[in-house]
Amino acid sequence: MTLSDKALATRQRILSAATELFYQHGYHATGLDKIIRQAGVTKGNFYYHFASKEELAVATLDWQFEKISREIREQVLDKDRRPLDTLFVLLEYMASRQKMQYEDGHIRGCYFGNFTLELSTLSQSVRTEVNGIFRRYLEMIESLLTQAQSAGQVASDLDPHSFAAIILGQVEGAILLDKANQKPEQFDASIDFIRQCLNPKTLGPGHIEVP
């Protein structure tokens, strides 16, 4: 179904309002009436676009990921850099999003990670969506590591697939710790650790050796 400009604008308002409220308060603490009020639409408008709150949640995950993906393409991937440099620019970009949250008042964490913690055992559709999003992040990181390996920037015996999972796990864990502490500290420390693991020869005494 092709939406009219007016209907598309209504859908965007609902997605924007829901994303903000879910991010601030969580899924369970955000009622549909509150989303409808903040979006400035009627219940009829809402149910024209979404059959349920759960369907809306899945749509916000996809909407948020596509928005972030566009930013990553424009600000990170489309620039002329060596692949390992691109990887760390990507990580710094992700860290900057957490720091912006802190400057705005409090750290809300990773939108996708928050849904994983709250709903992955309760909603198959949400679990499927966040799994797909994290898989795409893993593929992005793995591709950069594979390119860096071909360019001689990382060890030839590094397993890009496995190390991509380590990087994503390290990053998501750092985001969770920063959210718990409400200070953007662990993300930067995680980036430094990943840098040490991938570039051990550049660090001098006390560096971490990669087997």
N, C-alpha and C positions, 0 to 999 in steps of 0.2 A: 504493500500500500504506500502510495506517495502522499506525503502530508502537504497541506497547503502551508504557505508562509506563516499564517496565523497559528495553525495547529502546531507547526514546528517550534514556533516561539513559545507556545504554552508548554510543550514537552520540555524545552530547554529550561524554562523557569522551574518546573517541577524537579528536574534533575539537579539543578543548581541548589535549590533550597534543600532537597533531601541530602545531597552530598555534604553540605555545610552542617546540617543538623546531625547526621549520622557521625560525622567527624568530631563534632563537639561533644555529643552526648552518648553516642553508641546507638546500635540498632534497636535494642529492646526498650531503651529509655525514650525513644523518639516515636511519638504517636502519629498516626496518619493525619489527624486533625491539625496538628501543629505544622506538618509539612504543607498541607493544603493552605493554611492561613499564611504561612511565610511565602509561599509561591504566588499567592493572590489569585487562586483559581477556585472553581467550584468542585464539589465531589464528582459531579458529572464529567467535568473536564479531566479529573484525575483518572476515573475508571475508563474513560475513552482511550487513554494511553497505557494504563497499567492495570492488570487484573488483580493485583495484590501488592501489599507492602514488600513481600519477598521478591516478587518480580521487579519491583522498583529498585530494590537493593542490588540485584544482579545488574540492572541497567546502569546504576551509578558506578559500579565497579568497572564496567566496560567503558563508560563515558570518561571516567577519571583516567583510566589507563591510556585511552586514545589521546587525551589532552597532554598527558605527560610524555607520551611517545613522540608527539609532534615537537614538543619542546626539546626533547633529547636529539631528535633528528636535526633540528635547526641549530641548536647551540653546541652540540657535541659531535654527532656522527658525520655531518656534512662538511666539517672543517678538515683542512689538509694537515693531518698530524700522523705521526707513526702510531701503529696500533696500541702499543703499551701506553703511550702518552694519552691516547684517546680513552683507554680504560680508566686511567686515574682522573681524567677530566670528568668522566661519567660519575665516578665515585664522589668527586668533589661537588659535582652538581647535586647529587642526592644529599650530601651533607649540608649544602647550602639551603635546601628546602627545610631541613630540620631547624637550622639556625634562624630562618625567617619565621618559623612558628614561634620560636623562643622570643624573638623581638616583638611579635604580636601579642605576647602575654603568657602563653604556655605551650609546651610541646605536646602535640596530639599523636605523634608517632606516624607509622606507615598506615595509610588508609586500607591497603590490602591486608596487611598484617593484623590490623584491628579486627577486620571481619573474620579472618582466619581464627583468631582467638575466641571470638564471640559466637560464631555460627558454624564452624566447619564440622562440628559433631551433630548439628541440628538440622542443617539444610544441605541436601545433596546438590541443589542448583548453585548455591553460593560456593560450596566446596569445589565443584567443577570449574566455576569461573575463576576463583583465586588460584587454583592449580594451573589453569591455562595461563594466567597472567605471570605467575612465578616461572613457569616453563619458558615463556617468551623472554623474560629477564635472563634466565640461565642461558638460553640460546644466544642472546646478545653478548653476554660476557664470554661464553665459550668461543664464539666467533672471533672476538678481539684477541683472546689468548692464542687461538690457533694461528691467526695472522702474525701475532708477535713472535710466536715460535718460528714461523717460516722466515721472519725477518731477522732471526737471531737475537731477539731481545730477551727471551726467556730460555730456560734450560730445554734442551732437546728431548729429555726424558720426562718432562712435565706432562701429565694427563690433563688436557684442557677441560674435558668434561667433568672430571672429579674436582678439579681445582675451582671451576666455576661455581659448583655447588658449595664449596668451602667459602668462597668469597661472599656469595649471597647469604649463606647462613651467618657468617661473621657480621655482615652489614645489618641484617634483620635483628640479630641479637643486640648489636650496639644501639639500634634505634629503640628497642624495647627498654634497655637499661637507661638510655637518655630520657625516655618518657617517664620511667619510674622515678628518676632522680630530678627530673625537670631542669636538666642542664645539658647543653649540647657538648659533651666531653668525650664520650666513648666512640662516637663515629669517627672523629679525627684520629683517635688512638688506633682504631681498627684499620683505617687507611694506611697509617704508618706501618702497622704490622704486616699488612698485605704487601706493601712496598718492599719491606725487608725480606719477606719470603720469596718475592719474585726477583729481587735485585741484591742478593747476599754479597756479591763481590764488591759492591760499591760502598759498603758501609764501614769497613775497617774493623778494629777489634770489638768483640762483643756482639757481632752480628749473628743472625740466625742462619744456620747452615741448612740447605735443602738437600735431602738424601739423593 
